Amino acid sequence: MCTSRFRPVFAAAAALLVLVPGRGRAQDHPIAIVMHGGAGTILRANMTPALEARYRARMTEALEASPLFNAGKGAVFTADGHNELDAAIMDGATLNAGGVAAVEHIAHPIRLARLVMDSSRHVLLMGSGAEEFALEHGMRLVPHSYFFTQERWDQLQKALRDEREEGALGDTAGRRGSGGGRGASAGSEAGAPSHFGTVGCAALDRYGHLAAGTSTGGLTAKRYGRVGDSPLIGAGTYANDSTVAESGTGIGEDYMRMDLTKEVSDLIAYGGWPLRKAADYEVNQKLVRLYGKNTGGLIALDRQGYIDTSGRLVVKIYADEE
């Protein structure tokens, strides 16, 4: 993994991040877990102390159960007032993977993605078919009301008003969708960042194996059953023991066009690039050059892990944090 200075990996857009390094028995491989809470430039001047404290606290919990993030409960709304969620997981040791897209009744989509990986011969299931598979394997469906939060509903209303005022309908609503990023801000509170919320994780276990997972509610006011990069292996999620585990966050269409996480892996595998150089090139040079600043970020972890035997936990929000 890159060292404790994460800015070269993220610099296109600062991201909420939690790092949990540690070590098992003396003979075990060092372990590491890196998590992000989405992309979006976050300035101290725009965050109240209370809101900052909430984000730091929530990043240490299971993110799909926190309405502060755009995954699971608290996911953003589509243009017609529903929640459509995407997720993927990949095992770097076997290259097995599972993903779900546009599910509306799954409380924790990443769990269903894991079930797809472990218990089906497919990689990606979507919509009602994915939910039928969930029922067949004992998962409980939840009503639409489970995902509702007033803040996300208010964001949708604002996005629709903005589109009407701009005369934007359908695809003309802007390539990047309403609210920017993968979902608008985490709430209507003063100081809330303008866009972020997708959650993701890259992990290295004590056997030296890598894995990655990403979960999202997509874009506020998205239309037509839109699916982003999060559930697509090689776009928003990728893991390979020989190279890297990655989870991206930003504008899904950009990641799909670039096949971004697979390209980072390929630079390492075929170009012999170190992880930091490969991730920096894909995010800070290609992504920014093609689509502009503040369009996304990436967490990436290789088999070197983060060598710290203390098992300390670090949460970072701002780009200038060491």
C-alpha positions as a Python dict, from the first residue, in 0.01 Angstrom:
ca = {
    (1, 'M'): (0, 0, 0),
    (2, 'C'): (112, 355, -31),
    (3, 'T'): (257, 503, 285),
    (4, 'S'): (67, 706, 542),
    (5, 'R'): (58, 1004, 305),
    (6, 'F'): (-261, 932, 113),
    (7, 'R'): (-287, 1253, -88),
    (8, 'P'): (-122, 1121, -406),
    (9, 'V'): (-390, 852, -431),
    (10, 'F'): (-683, 1082, -366),
    (11, 'A'): (-566, 1423, -468),
    (12, 'A'): (-831, 1467, -737),
    (13, 'A'): (-1083, 1480, -454),
    (14, 'A'): (-1024, 1447, -84),
    (15, 'A'): (-1205, 1152, 71),
    (16, 'L'): (-1311, 1043, 415),
    (17, 'L'): (-1086, 755, 508),
    (18, 'V'): (-1030, 518, 797),
    (19, 'L'): (-722, 299, 826),
    (20, 'V'): (-708, 4, 1063),
    (21, 'P'): (-360, -152, 1052),
    (22, 'G'): (-239, -429, 1277),
    (23, 'R'): (-70, -766, 1306),
    (24, 'G'): (-183, -1107, 1422),
    (25, 'R'): (53, -1372, 1561),
    (26, 'A'): (422, -1315, 1495),
    (27, 'Q'): (423, -1555, 1199),
    (28, 'D'): (116, -1396, 1036),
    (29, 'H'): (125, -1157, 744),
    (30, 'P'): (66, -794, 848),
    (31, 'I'): (-298, -697, 796),
    (32, 'A'): (-455, -372, 684),
    (33, 'I'): (-802, -233, 612),
    (34, 'V'): (-857, 93, 426),
    (35, 'M'): (-1206, 244, 391),
    (36, 'H'): (-1343, 550, 216),
    (37, 'G'): (-1667, 738, 258),
    (38, 'G'): (-1679, 893, -87),
    (39, 'A'): (-1516, 1165, -289),
    (40, 'G'): (-1557, 1539, -286),
    (41, 'T'): (-1336, 1828, -195),
    (42, 'I'): (-1383, 1886, 177),
    (43, 'L'): (-1261, 2215, 318),
    (44, 'R'): (-1229, 2290, 687),
    (45, 'A'): (-1397, 2622, 628),
    (46, 'N'): (-1708, 2446, 505),
    (47, 'M'): (-1741, 2195, 789),
    (48, 'T'): (-1882, 2274, 1130),
    (49, 'P'): (-1706, 2109, 1426),
    (50, 'A'): (-2019, 1911, 1506),
    (51, 'L'): (-2056, 1777, 1151),
    (52, 'E'): (-1688, 1689, 1130),
    (53, 'A'): (-1714, 1497, 1457),
    (54, 'R'): (-2012, 1303, 1323),
    (55, 'Y'): (-1826, 1196, 1009),
    (56, 'R'): (-1518, 1092, 1201),
    (57, 'A'): (-1730, 885, 1438),
    (58, 'R'): (-1932, 722, 1161),
    (59, 'M'): (-1623, 623, 965),
    (60, 'T'): (-1529, 395, 1254),
    (61, 'E'): (-1863, 212, 1231),
    (62, 'A'): (-2020, -10, 967),
    (63, 'L'): (-2083, 247, 697),
    (64, 'E'): (-2380, 86, 523),
    (65, 'A'): (-2590, 136, 834),
    (66, 'S'): (-2511, 507, 862),
    (67, 'P'): (-2744, 758, 695),
    (68, 'L'): (-2448, 994, 661),
    (69, 'F'): (-2327, 797, 360),
    (70, 'N'): (-2474, 713, 21),
    (71, 'A'): (-2496, 336, 67),
    (72, 'G'): (-2772, 130, 225),
    (73, 'K'): (-2983, 341, 457),
    (74, 'G'): (-2938, 704, 359),
    (75, 'A'): (-2888, 630, -10),
    (76, 'V'): (-2981, 906, -252),
    (77, 'F'): (-3307, 904, -447),
    (78, 'T'): (-3366, 850, -816),
    (79, 'A'): (-3563, 1106, -1015),
    (80, 'D'): (-3884, 912, -956),
    (81, 'G'): (-3831, 894, -580),
    (82, 'H'): (-3686, 546, -533),
    (83, 'N'): (-3355, 415, -408),
    (84, 'E'): (-3153, 193, -643),
    (85, 'L'): (-2838, 50, -490),
    (86, 'D'): (-2524, -104, -640),
    (87, 'A'): (-2239, -300, -482),
    (88, 'A'): (-1951, -532, -567),
    (89, 'I'): (-1691, -742, -390),
    (90, 'M'): (-1382, -920, -526),
    (91, 'D'): (-1145, -1182, -384),
    (92, 'G'): (-788, -1115, -494),
    (93, 'A'): (-673, -1471, -428),
    (94, 'T'): (-915, -1637, -671),
    (95, 'L'): (-1038, -1342, -881),
    (96, 'N'): (-1390, -1448, -788),
    (97, 'A'): (-1628, -1155, -774),
    (98, 'G'): (-1991, -1070, -716),
    (99, 'G'): (-2198, -764, -783),
    (100, 'V'): (-2555, -638, -766),
    (101, 'A'): (-2708, -342, -943),
    (102, 'A'): (-3028, -139, -912),
    (103, 'V'): (-3164, -332, -613),
    (104, 'E'): (-3439, -156, -419),
    (105, 'H'): (-3513, -379, -120),
    (106, 'I'): (-3173, -496, 7),
    (107, 'A'): (-3063, -333, 333),
    (108, 'H'): (-2695, -420, 283),
    (109, 'P'): (-2619, -467, -88),
    (110, 'I'): (-2257, -564, -25),
    (111, 'R'): (-2381, -874, 159),
    (112, 'L'): (-2584, -975, -142),
    (113, 'A'): (-2282, -911, -366),
    (114, 'R'): (-2084, -1150, -145),
    (115, 'L'): (-2362, -1407, -180),
    (116, 'V'): (-2352, -1372, -558),
    (117, 'M'): (-1976, -1432, -548),
    (118, 'D'): (-1996, -1733, -317),
    (119, 'S'): (-2322, -1899, -420),
    (120, 'S'): (-2383, -1837, -790),
    (121, 'R'): (-2208, -1901, -1119),
    (122, 'H'): (-2259, -1538, -1220),
    (123, 'V'): (-2072, -1218, -1140),
    (124, 'L'): (-2340, -949, -1168),
    (125, 'L'): (-2713, -968, -1094),
    (126, 'M'): (-2950, -675, -1118),
    (127, 'G'): (-3291, -550, -1015),
    (128, 'S'): (-3570, -794, -944),
    (129, 'G'): (-3356, -1090, -1047),
    (130, 'A'): (-3098, -1006, -783),
    (131, 'E'): (-3373, -976, -524),
    (132, 'E'): (-3524, -1310, -627),
    (133, 'F'): (-3178, -1463, -579),
    (134, 'A'): (-3159, -1298, -236),
    (135, 'L'): (-3493, -1449, -130),
    (136, 'E'): (-3393, -1794, -252),
    (137, 'H'): (-3087, -1773, -28),
    (138, 'G'): (-3267, -1659, 284),
    (139, 'M'): (-3209, -1285, 270),
    (140, 'R'): (-3487, -1059, 392),
    (141, 'L'): (-3617, -779, 174),
    (142, 'V'): (-3691, -440, 326),
    (143, 'P'): (-3955, -183, 219),
    (144, 'H'): (-3866, 134, 35),
    (145, 'S'): (-3925, 327, 356),
    (146, 'Y'): (-3619, 165, 514),
    (147, 'F'): (-3388, 383, 305),
    (148, 'F'): (-3571, 712, 355),
    (149, 'T'): (-3397, 1006, 518),
    (150, 'Q'): (-3532, 1359, 507),
    (151, 'E'): (-3196, 1502, 405),
    (152, 'R'): (-3173, 1282, 96),
    (153, 'W'): (-3535, 1356, 4),
    (154, 'D'): (-3468, 1728, 32),
    (155, 'Q'): (-3165, 1688, -192),
    (156, 'L'): (-3380, 1524, -457),
    (157, 'Q'): (-3636, 1804, -446),
    (158, 'K'): (-3361, 2062, -485),
    (159, 'A'): (-3203, 1870, -772),
    (160, 'L'): (-3536, 1847, -955),
    (161, 'R'): (-3601, 2219, -900),
    (162, 'D'): (-3257, 2300, -1036),
    (163, 'E'): (-3319, 2089, -1343),
    (164, 'R'): (-3651, 2256, -1409),
    (165, 'E'): (-3497, 2599, -1371),
    (166, 'E'): (-3220, 2509, -1611),
    (167, 'G'): (-3467, 2359, -1856),
    (168, 'A'): (-3284, 2028, -1822),
    (169, 'L'): (-3477, 1709, -1884),
    (170, 'G'): (-3356, 1351, -1917),
    (171, 'D'): (-3006, 1313, -2053),
    (172, 'T'): (-2970, 1689, -2095),
    (173, 'A'): (-2963, 1720, -1716),
    (174, 'G'): (-2586, 1714, -1737),
    (175, 'R'): (-2335, 1438, -1789),
    (176, 'R'): (-2243, 1433, -1424),
    (177, 'G'): (-2594, 1421, -1287),
    (178, 'S'): (-2747, 1634, -1016),
    (179, 'G'): (-2551, 1712, -707),
    (180, 'G'): (-2219, 1608, -857),
    (181, 'G'): (-2026, 1298, -763),
    (182, 'R'): (-2196, 976, -664),
    (183, 'G'): (-2476, 1133, -473),
    (184, 'A'): (-2506, 1476, -326),
    (185, 'S'): (-2396, 1589, 15),
    (186, 'A'): (-2465, 1396, 330),
    (187, 'G'): (-2730, 1638, 442),
    (188, 'S'): (-2872, 1984, 431),
    (189, 'E'): (-2670, 2097, 729),
    (190, 'A'): (-2456, 2406, 691),
    (191, 'G'): (-2102, 2317, 595),
    (192, 'A'): (-2187, 1979, 445),
    (193, 'P'): (-1966, 1897, 146),
    (194, 'S'): (-2128, 1930, -194),
    (195, 'H'): (-2087, 1568, -300),
    (196, 'F'): (-1969, 1235, -168),
    (197, 'G'): (-2110, 929, 0),
    (198, 'T'): (-2017, 603, -172),
    (199, 'V'): (-1839, 367, 69),
    (200, 'G'): (-1562, 127, -11),
    (201, 'C'): (-1298, -93, 144),
    (202, 'A'): (-971, -260, 50),
    (203, 'A'): (-832, -525, 282),
    (204, 'L'): (-524, -741, 331),
    (205, 'D'): (-567, -1047, 553),
    (206, 'R'): (-314, -1234, 766),
    (207, 'Y'): (-255, -1485, 486),
    (208, 'G'): (-147, -1210, 248),
    (209, 'H'): (-466, -1213, 40),
    (210, 'L'): (-632, -898, -91),
    (211, 'A'): (-1001, -812, -128),
    (212, 'A'): (-1205, -506, -218),
    (213, 'G'): (-1567, -397, -199),
    (214, 'T'): (-1772, -92, -292),
    (215, 'S'): (-2135, 4, -223),
    (216, 'T'): (-2337, 303, -339),
    (217, 'G'): (-2679, 454, -394),
    (218, 'G'): (-2562, 620, -715),
    (219, 'L'): (-2645, 974, -824),
    (220, 'T'): (-2920, 1197, -690),
    (221, 'A'): (-3202, 1224, -948),
    (222, 'K'): (-3054, 956, -1173),
    (223, 'R'): (-3286, 822, -1443),
    (224, 'Y'): (-3357, 519, -1663),
    (225, 'G'): (-3219, 256, -1427),
    (226, 'R'): (-2874, 411, -1440),
    (227, 'V'): (-2594, 195, -1297),
    (228, 'G'): (-2253, 336, -1212),
    (229, 'D'): (-1908, 187, -1180),
    (230, 'S'): (-1928, 49, -825),
    (231, 'P'): (-2068, -296, -916),
    (232, 'L'): (-1851, -328, -1228),
    (233, 'I'): (-1531, -526, -1180),
    (234, 'G'): (-1236, -331, -1319),
    (235, 'A'): (-1420, 2, -1318),
    (236, 'G'): (-1499, 92, -957),
    (237, 'T'): (-1388, -226, -778),
    (238, 'Y'): (-1092, -460, -830),
    (239, 'A'): (-867, -697, -636),
    (240, 'N'): (-581, -921, -742),
    (241, 'D'): (-328, -1069, -499),
    (242, 'S'): (-48, -1015, -750),
    (243, 'T'): (-113, -642, -780),
    (244, 'V'): (-364, -441, -580),
    (245, 'A'): (-705, -411, -411),
    (246, 'E'): (-900, -96, -499),
    (247, 'S'): (-1226, 86, -448),
    (248, 'G'): (-1309, 401, -641),
    (249, 'T'): (-1544, 687, -568),
    (250, 'G'): (-1648, 972, -790),
    (251, 'I'): (-1839, 1005, -1116),
    (252, 'G'): (-1919, 649, -1219),
    (253, 'E'): (-1939, 720, -1591),
    (254, 'D'): (-1580, 845, -1587),
    (255, 'Y'): (-1453, 532, -1415),
    (256, 'M'): (-1638, 308, -1659),
    (257, 'R'): (-1496, 491, -1960),
    (258, 'M'): (-1146, 453, -1821),
    (259, 'D'): (-1180, 104, -1670),
    (260, 'L'): (-985, 281, -1400),
    (261, 'T'): (-916, 22, -1130),
    (262, 'K'): (-810, -242, -1383),
    (263, 'E'): (-576, 8, -1545),
    (264, 'V'): (-403, 70, -1211),
    (265, 'S'): (-357, -305, -1174),
    (266, 'D'): (-226, -340, -1530),
    (267, 'L'): (33, -67, -1480),
    (268, 'I'): (162, -261, -1181),
    (269, 'A'): (144, -604, -1349),
    (270, 'Y'): (273, -520, -1696),
    (271, 'G'): (458, -194, -1645),
    (272, 'G'): (627, -279, -1319),
    (273, 'W'): (504, 47, -1167),
    (274, 'P'): (488, 87, -789),
    (275, 'L'): (137, 129, -649),
    (276, 'R'): (172, 495, -560),
    (277, 'K'): (290, 588, -908),
    (278, 'A'): (18, 385, -1081),
    (279, 'A'): (-266, 522, -869),
    (280, 'D'): (-138, 877, -894),
    (281, 'Y'): (-114, 853, -1271),
    (282, 'E'): (-465, 717, -1320),
    (283, 'V'): (-635, 955, -1076),
    (284, 'N'): (-434, 1276, -1078),
    (285, 'Q'): (-323, 1276, -1438),
    (286, 'K'): (-565, 1080, -1656),
    (287, 'L'): (-889, 1127, -1460),
    (288, 'V'): (-827, 1494, -1386),
    (289, 'R'): (-699, 1566, -1737),
    (290, 'L'): (-1002, 1407, -1901),
    (291, 'Y'): (-1280, 1514, -1666),
    (292, 'G'): (-1155, 1793, -1445),
    (293, 'K'): (-1072, 1835, -1080),
    (294, 'N'): (-1277, 1695, -793),
    (295, 'T'): (-1421, 1416, -1004),
    (296, 'G'): (-1315, 1122, -794),
    (297, 'G'): (-1073, 938, -572),
    (298, 'L'): (-932, 594, -510),
    (299, 'I'): (-813, 380, -223),
    (300, 'A'): (-555, 118, -310),
    (301, 'L'): (-375, -146, -108),
    (302, 'D'): (-105, -393, -208),
    (303, 'R'): (39, -696, -30),
    (304, 'Q'): (300, -488, 150),
    (305, 'G'): (22, -368, 376),
    (306, 'Y'): (72, -94, 628),
    (307, 'I'): (336, -213, 871),
    (308, 'D'): (221, -99, 1213),
    (309, 'T'): (207, -352, 1495),
    (310, 'S'): (11, -122, 1725),
    (311, 'G'): (-320, -177, 1548),
    (312, 'R'): (-395, 194, 1563),
    (313, 'L'): (-696, 344, 1389),
    (314, 'V'): (-664, 662, 1184),
    (315, 'V'): (-948, 869, 1037),
    (316, 'K'): (-864, 1137, 780),
    (317, 'I'): (-1095, 1388, 616),
    (318, 'Y'): (-886, 1672, 473),
    (319, 'A'): (-636, 1654, 190),
    (320, 'D'): (-361, 1815, 399),
    (321, 'E'): (-381, 1566, 687),
    (322, 'E'): (-63, 1364, 733),
}
